[in-house]
Amino acid sequence: MFYQILLPKNFDVKPRDLRAEKNIISYIEATGSSLDNTWITMNAWQLAVAALLCIVLCTDCHSIRNKSPRPRTPEIPSADSVKFSPLCASCTAAMSALSLVVKWDKTEPVILEFATIICKLVAKQSWVVCDGISGQFRDEFFYVFRRLSDESPAKICGLLLNECADPDDVTQSGWMVDLPPKLTPIMKRRIEKKRVKHTHPKNGRNRNLRVLQLTDLHVDFDYKPGSEADCDLPVCCREEIQSPKKAAGYWGAVGKCDIPYWTFKNMLEHINATHEIDYIMLSGDFINHFDWSYTVDEHVDTLRNLSSLVRRYFLTTPTYWAIGNHEGVPVNSFAPHFVEERFWPTWLYNEFVNMSKPWLSSDSAKTVLYRGSYSVKVADGLRLISLNSGFCETTNFFLYLNQSDPDGTMSWFATELFKAELSGDDVHVLSHIPPGDGECLEGWARNYYRIIQRFSDTVQAQFFGHIHADYFTVFYEDMHNTSSAPIGVLYAAPSATTFSDMNPAYRIYDIDYTDHFKVVDIANYYADLDKTSKDIPPAWKLLYSAKKEYGLRNLSPQSWNKLVDSIVTNEKMAQRFFRNAFRVGEPACGVDCQRDLLCSLRMGHHNSTLYCPSSFAQAPATNFEFGSGSHR
């Protein structure tokens, strides 16, 4: 059976690339199909694969994503719910049709061309974006798809959709890491006796540790002042035109643009001159958002330039890096070792080892080279664990071959925490994608939550990025009951990039090294770029201090939990929270956006019906869409 796709009369293939038209015509002639001026014909499975490829490949094209809040990844279902799910029945039928695809290498270019055309029609993107995304993911997608085609349709659906997962199949999202038993009271007392006791010195420095977090830099080395900041591409500020609708400022543009190199340099100069920093955490996403044109060489150059710049201003300050999803080439791509070696991101892990010298031990460097994660001793009694969250990314397609604990990362994470516990050390976690975010697979999110529950006495803080907005997430003793005791807090820091529609920011934590290295205050700083010009540099200033702004007695999980209640029920507190979240004068967030952000305050894994308030105190709305994916 053949299907026909109606193309608009003004839809012109030729200006993009003659190769596309020639390949399409050659294919149609070879199959004996018909082609006139307005119709393109495909058989059923080729159309299905092309559509599937388009949908899959477009998931990270920023403006392609829905402008409403992204649906959360559902929690793992029971076996009975899977059996009678209409969604799973539809998926199984579709996969049965797709499984008819045989390994015809000659079909791949044609499928890519049709996927690109569908991208152009549905997403209304330029050829450069659609063709770029298709080309970026070509090898990865077909490598995964051809291996999935050997599986049963039901298993494929279980790998792709949490709702259809078999709870007993560890290769799907129902996998569980083994956790060590909790320590007995006697063991805890013995460990407490050998724990390093820190006190403030009677003479000399009498202050807390001050720790800088920089996240989501997304530095654009090709940024051009005066260029168009409101272009038709997902990201702007590169194309020079005579009369731009919105001209890009010298220091950056609060809109669809990344931050220029010299603005990040100015930020570092200011921090170096203003603050006394004990160590630095960089929580991922250092690469620009032009992900349809990523190359390994450009990534390597960017990482080396940025790490050199940080060292220039903080040569003797310990600096710790975490990997973000935009470090992958293609974006979000981090191949575990069960796939072919040609896909392994060894080049990236090598760069991170070099960037982290001399602050990593040889053992830590080996761990980075294998899984992109590491554990390091920051101070007597404190360890920092940098966790590669690329292994939870929903568009890391290799994971759909086997989601179970990629490269043993979660098992390694639990083991490192157990070592710290037995040594009496406290731990801070540094990572990129929050586990409750819609881009993180539920299997990873749930196991991460279980580990935090088990080691809640050891993990004193969790530092993340990715969202670009400023928020936090409370973890609970029972992950299915927000009325249970709060046991931990995840901090998602504001981004340095302006993408999209936010001023650049950085964050400093006050950490009490005499009390288990707990976070005792948070200070967010930003610059209002609308008040800058080529001759007037950014004025970096304090946006707020968490304790003072929200009237917190301390920054314990219990205090943050009470703050969530206040934000949900108190309009003035809600306005204050949303204004701070986006670093603007008024809360840049509509009603749906506010609801989605409030869900995140208690969503450490995916269960939106549990964590989302049925009603809340709304702040004045503007046009920012949290959770749309347009800012990540």
LINVEN-V954419 format. One record per residue. N is the residue number from 1. BURIAL is b if it has 9 or more other C-alpha atoms within 8 Angstrom, else e. Layout:
BEGIN
N & BURIAL
N & BURIAL
END
This chain:
BEGIN
1 & e
2 & e
3 & b
4 & e
5 & e
6 & e
7 & e
8 & e
9 & e
10 & e
11 & e
12 & e
13 & b
14 & e
15 & e
16 & e
17 & e
18 & b
19 & e
20 & b
21 & b
22 & e
23 & b
24 & b
25 & b
26 & e
27 & b
28 & b
29 & b
30 & e
31 & e
32 & e
33 & b
34 & e
35 & b
36 & e
37 & e
38 & b
39 & b
40 & b
41 & b
42 & b
43 & b
44 & b
45 & b
46 & b
47 & b
48 & b
49 & b
50 & b
51 & b
52 & e
53 & b
54 & b
55 & e
56 & e
57 & b
58 & b
59 & b
60 & b
61 & b
62 & b
63 & b
64 & b
65 & b
66 & b
67 & e
68 & b
69 & b
70 & b
71 & e
72 & b
73 & b
74 & b
75 & b
76 & b
77 & b
78 & e
79 & e
80 & e
81 & e
82 & b
83 & e
84 & e
85 & b
86 & e
87 & e
88 & b
89 & b
90 & e
91 & b
92 & b
93 & b
94 & e
95 & b
96 & b
97 & b
98 & b
99 & b
100 & e
101 & b
102 & e
103 & e
104 & e
105 & e
106 & e
107 & e
108 & b
109 & e
110 & b
111 & b
112 & b
113 & b
114 & b
115 & b
116 & b
117 & b
118 & b
119 & b
120 & b
121 & e
122 & e
123 & b
124 & e
125 & b
126 & b
127 & b
128 & e
129 & b
130 & b
131 & b
132 & b
133 & b
134 & b
135 & e
136 & b
137 & b
138 & b
139 & e
140 & b
141 & b
142 & b
143 & e
144 & b
145 & e
146 & b
147 & b
148 & b
149 & b
150 & e
151 & e
152 & e
153 & b
154 & b
155 & b
156 & b
157 & b
158 & b
159 & b
160 & e
161 & e
162 & b
163 & b
164 & b
165 & b
166 & b
167 & b
168 & e
169 & b
170 & b
171 & b
172 & b
173 & b
174 & b
175 & b
176 & e
177 & e
178 & e
179 & e
180 & e
181 & e
182 & e
183 & e
184 & e
185 & e
186 & e
187 & e
188 & b
189 & e
190 & e
191 & b
192 & e
193 & e
194 & e
195 & b
196 & e
197 & e
198 & e
199 & e
200 & e
201 & e
202 & e
203 & e
204 & e
205 & e
206 & e
207 & e
208 & e
209 & b
210 & b
211 & b
212 & b
213 & b
214 & b
215 & b
216 & b
217 & b
218 & b
219 & b
220 & b
221 & e
222 & e
223 & b
224 & b
225 & b
226 & b
227 & b
228 & b
229 & b
230 & b
231 & b
232 & e
233 & e
234 & b
235 & b
236 & b
237 & b
238 & b
239 & e
240 & b
241 & e
242 & e
243 & e
244 & b
245 & e
246 & e
247 & b
248 & b
249 & b
250 & b
251 & b
252 & b
253 & b
254 & b
255 & b
256 & b
257 & b
258 & b
259 & b
260 & b
261 & b
262 & e
263 & b
264 & b
265 & b
266 & b
267 & b
268 & b
269 & b
270 & b
271 & e
272 & b
273 & e
274 & e
275 & e
276 & e
277 & b
278 & b
279 & b
280 & b
281 & b
282 & b
283 & b
284 & b
285 & b
286 & b
287 & b
288 & b
289 & e
290 & e
291 & b
292 & b
293 & e
294 & b
295 & e
296 & e
297 & e
298 & e
299 & b
300 & b
301 & e
302 & b
303 & b
304 & b
305 & e
306 & e
307 & b
308 & e
309 & b
310 & b
311 & b
312 & e
313 & b
314 & e
315 & e
316 & e
317 & b
318 & e
319 & b
320 & b
321 & b
322 & b
323 & b
324 & b
325 & b
326 & b
327 & b
328 & b
329 & b
330 & b
331 & b
332 & b
333 & b
334 & b
335 & b
336 & b
337 & e
338 & e
339 & b
340 & e
341 & e
342 & e
343 & e
344 & b
345 & b
346 & e
347 & e
348 & b
349 & b
350 & b
351 & b
352 & b
353 & b
354 & e
355 & b
356 & b
357 & e
358 & e
359 & e
360 & b
361 & e
362 & e
363 & e
364 & b
365 & b
366 & e
367 & b
368 & b
369 & b
370 & b
371 & b
372 & b
373 & b
374 & b
375 & b
376 & b
377 & b
378 & e
379 & e
380 & e
381 & b
382 & b
383 & b
384 & b
385 & b
386 & b
387 & b
388 & b
389 & b
390 & b
391 & b
392 & b
393 & b
394 & e
395 & b
396 & b
397 & b
398 & b
399 & b
400 & b
401 & b
402 & b
403 & b
404 & b
405 & b
406 & b
407 & e
408 & e
409 & b
410 & b
411 & b
412 & e
413 & b
414 & b
415 & e
416 & b
417 & b
418 & b
419 & e
420 & b
421 & b
422 & e
423 & b
424 & b
425 & b
426 & b
427 & b
428 & b
429 & b
430 & b
431 & b
432 & b
433 & b
434 & b
435 & b
436 & b
437 & b
438 & b
439 & b
440 & b
441 & b
442 & b
443 & b
444 & b
445 & b
446 & b
447 & b
448 & b
449 & b
450 & e
451 & b
452 & b
453 & b
454 & e
455 & b
456 & b
457 & e
458 & b
459 & b
460 & b
461 & b
462 & b
463 & b
464 & b
465 & b
466 & b
467 & b
468 & b
469 & b
470 & b
471 & b
472 & b
473 & b
474 & b
475 & b
476 & b
477 & b
478 & e
479 & b
480 & e
481 & e
482 & b
483 & e
484 & e
485 & b
486 & b
487 & b
488 & b
489 & b
490 & b
491 & b
492 & b
493 & b
494 & b
495 & b
496 & b
497 & b
498 & b
499 & b
500 & b
501 & b
502 & b
503 & b
504 & b
505 & b
506 & b
507 & b
508 & b
509 & b
510 & b
511 & b
512 & b
513 & b
514 & b
515 & e
516 & e
517 & b
518 & b
519 & b
520 & b
521 & b
522 & b
523 & b
524 & b
525 & b
526 & b
527 & b
528 & b
529 & b
530 & e
531 & e
532 & b
533 & b
534 & e
535 & e
536 & e
537 & e
538 & b
539 & e
540 & b
541 & e
542 & b
543 & b
544 & b
545 & b
546 & b
547 & b
548 & e
549 & e
550 & e
551 & e
552 & b
553 & e
554 & e
555 & b
556 & e
557 & b
558 & b
559 & b
560 & b
561 & b
562 & e
563 & b
564 & b
565 & e
566 & b
567 & b
568 & b
569 & b
570 & b
571 & b
572 & e
573 & b
574 & b
575 & b
576 & b
577 & b
578 & b
579 & b
580 & b
581 & b
582 & b
583 & b
584 & b
585 & e
586 & e
587 & b
588 & b
589 & b
590 & b
591 & b
592 & b
593 & b
594 & b
595 & b
596 & b
597 & b
598 & b
599 & b
600 & b
601 & b
602 & b
603 & b
604 & b
605 & b
606 & b
607 & b
608 & b
609 & e
610 & e
611 & b
612 & b
613 & b
614 & e
615 & e
616 & b
617 & b
618 & b
619 & b
620 & b
621 & b
622 & e
623 & e
624 & b
625 & b
626 & b
627 & b
628 & b
629 & b
630 & b
631 & b
632 & e
END
